[in-house]
Amino acid sequence: MDIVSTEIISAALAPILLISGAGLLALSIQNRYGRVIDRIREFNTEMRTFCRDCENDAEKRKKSIDLQTELLTKRGIYLRNALLLLFVTVLLASLSSVFILLEAISSSSLEFLATVSFSLALLSMFAGILFAIMDVALSYRAIEVEIEIERERSVP
C-alpha cells in the first residue's frame, strides 16, 4: 500500500509542478495586465481634461495618446490571452492529476486521459508564454512612439 501511495504522488508531481509554474507566470502577467489597463484609463481621463488654450500642444498630445492607447489595447489583448491560456493550463494540469488519482483508486485505465490533459496543459502554457513574449515586444514599441511624439513636440 505504501509503494502505491508513493507511485501516485510521483505520478501527480509533474502536473503539480506545472500548476505552480503556470501560477507564477499568471501572477506576473496579471500585474502587467493591470498596469496596461490603468494606463489606458489614465489616458482616457487625460483626453477628457485637455485645455483648449493650447490647441497645437493639445493636438500633438492627443495624437500621442491615441497611438499609445492603440498599442496598449493590443498589449491588453495579448496579456488577456496569455492569462486565459495559463488558467487553462492550471485547469488541464489539475484534471491530469485527478485522472491519475482516479486511475490509482479505480480499476479503470485513465492513463490516456491523463496524458492527453497533461499534453494539452503543456501546449496551453507554451501558447500563453508566446502571448507574453508578444506583449514584451510591443511594450517597447509604445515607448518609442511616446519618445518620437515628444521629440516632435519639443521642436519649434
N, C-alpha and C positions, 0 to 999 in steps of 0.2 A: 504493500500500500504506500509506503514511504517513497519508493522509487517512482511509482506512478505520479504522485504529487510533485516530485521534483521534475519529472518529464513534462508535466502540464505547465508548470511555472516556466521552465526553459522554453517551451514552445510558444508561450504567450509573451515572452520577453521582447521579441522583435517588434510586435505591434505596439507594445507599451512604450518602447524607446521611440518609435515613430510618432506616437501621440505626443510625447514630451517635446521632441524636436519641432513638430508642427505647431505646438502651443507656443513655444518660444518665438518662432518666426511670426506667428499670428500676433503676438503681443507687440513685437517690433513694428509690424506693418500697420497695426491698429493705431499706434502712436503717429506714424507718418500720415495715415489717412485723416486722423483728427486734425492735424496741423494744416493739411490741404483744405479741408472743409472750413476751418476757422479763417484761413487766409482769403478764401473766396467770399466769406461773409464780410470780412473787413473791407474788401474791395467794393462790394455792393453798398456798404454803408458810406464809403468814401464817394462813390458815384452819386449818391443821393444828396451829398452835402457840399458839392462844388460851389465856389463863389462865382458870380457872373462878372465880377470886376476884372478878372484876369483871364479873359477869353482865350488868348493864344496859349498860355501856360496850361490852362484847363484842358484844352483840346489835346495837347500832347500827353497830358497825364491820363486822360480818358482813353487815348489810343494805347498807352502802356497797360492800363488796367484791362482793357478788352483783350489784348494779346495774352497777357498773363493769366487772365481768367480762363481763356480758351485752353491754354496749356495745363492749368491746374485742373480743369474739368477732365481732360484726358488722363491726367495723373490719378485723379479720383476714381475714374473707371478702372484703370489698371490695378490700383490698390484694392478696390472693392472686389474685383475678380480674384486677386491674389488671396484676399481674406476668405472669400467664399470657398475657393479651392482648398485652402488649408483647413477650413472647418469640415469640408467633405473628407479630407484626409483623416482627420480625427475620427469622424463617423465610421469610415470604412475600416480603419485600423481597429477601432473598438469592436466592430462587427466581426472582424477576423478573430479577435480574442474570444468573443462569445462562441464562434463556431468551434474554436479549439477546445474550449471548455465543454461545450455540448457533446463534442465527439468523445471526449475523455469520460464523460459520465453516462453516455448512452451507448447503445450498441450500433448506432448508425454511423456511416462514414461521411463525415463532413469536411474531409481534407480538401476536396476540390473547391468547395465554397470558401474555406479559409484562405486557400491560395489565391483564388480569384479576387476576393475582397482585399487581401493584402497587396496584390499586384496593382489593383485599381487605386489603392491608397498611395502607393509609390508614384504612380502616374499623375495623380492629382497633386501631390506635393511638388513634383517636377514642374507641372504647369503653373502652379502658384508661384514658384520661385522665378519662373520665366516672366510672369507679370510683374513681380517685384523688381526684377532687373530692368524691365522696360520703364518702370517708374523712375528708377535711379537715373537712367539715361535721359529721360525727359525733364527731370528736375533741374539738371544743369542748363538745359535749353531755356527754361524760364528765367534764369538769372542772366543769361546772355541777352535776352530780349530786353530786360529791365535796364541793363547797362547801356545797350545801344540807344534806347529811347532817352535815357538820362543824358547821354553824350549829345544827342541832337538838341535836347532842351537847353543845355548849357552853352551851345554855340550861338553867338549873337546873330 
